[in-house]
Amino acid sequence: MRRFVVLMALLGSMVPLVGPAPAGGKAAIAVSASPNPVVLGQRVVHSVTVAVSGRLGVWVSSAGFGQPGLGTLPAGSWSQECCPSQTAGTAAWHYRSSSPVPVGSYRFGADARRTGSYLSTASLGFPSSSIWVRVVRD
């Protein structure tokens, strides 16, 4: 019985780290890309929908795309990093918000520079969403 009480106390203390569930059963974060597939040399627009406030991170493969613009993303910056799992191990452009972002939808664009399929990911810490974006020849 004592183990059960200790386990419940530990689990109860972890709940605030996860944060509240979004209303209506929506995912905490979602990412999409349009057009998908995108033609080599054209711009793909990523849309990120945030259903709970949090620190936003976005990864876009730099193997497949030029440096994204900020678009409507909240204050933050892009940097290049090598090979995170959020882009399936390819070099990546990584955006980090300067502070927790409000609930809402954000958009930014990046130019397709190499054919193939590339993983893009948006994250609010633990909750994340990913999409494969395909770059094709005309």
Beta strands, then each sheet from edge to edge (+ up, - down):
strand 1: 29-34
strand 2: 38-39
strand 3: 43-50
strand 4: 57-61
strand 5: 76-81
strand 6: 92-97
strand 7: 104-111
strand 8: 116-123
strand 9: 128-136
sheet 1: 1+ 3- 7+
sheet 2: 2+ 9+ 8- 4+ 6- 5+
end
